[in-house]
Amino acid sequence: MRHVRRYEFLAPVNQSTTARMVQQLVAAPSTLLTNSRVGERLEEFDPRDVRRFLVGYYEMRH
């Protein structure tokens, strides 16, 4: 649902870029399912293995 709100907010500025960004955000979890070690490891969360995964200008932590 957050993606819908983000799209509605940004679409009036640049609809095609906004649509592409939302598609990338929705697809990102599939990448994590196939490669759980993708992204930069964040040492501040030791001993847990928390990683930073960038999708456009957005940061996903997993």
Helices and strands as residue ranges (DSSP letters): H 2-10, H 15-34, E 40-41, G 43-45, E 51-55, E 58-61
